[in-house]
Amino acid sequence: MKNSILNLGKALNRKEQQQISGGFGRGTCPQYSAQQCTSCGGFSLSNGCCLGTAETHCCLTGTCE
């Protein structure tokens, strides 16, 4: 079971990680309404940040690389 959980998804490269965490600096993050965030598969935080995968943010921004 542990191995199947560890093998979910793919490892993100540095650029993808920065996009998800908001790039450089603390306190920056992509902010969307809770409805927008969850409709793209993200997890909305109380401060407006939307946590998710690269695919989540592709859905939110409409720009995919």
Residue, then its C-alpha position, 0 to 999 in steps of 0.5 A: m500500500k505504501n509503495s502505491i501511495l508513493n507512486l501517485g502523480k509525478a515529481l515536479n521540476r523546480k519551475e513547476q514547484q515555483q508556480i505552485s508555491g507562487g515563485f520566489g518570496r514568502g507570502t505569495c501564492p495564486q489566489y482564486s475564489a474557493q469555487q474557482c479553485t475547487s472546480c479545477g481540482g485545487f484546495s482552497l485555503s482561508n487566505g485565498c491561496c489555491l493549492g494544487t498541481a500544475e494541471t490545477h493552475c493550468c486550468l485556473t490560468g488557461t495557460c499551459e506549457 
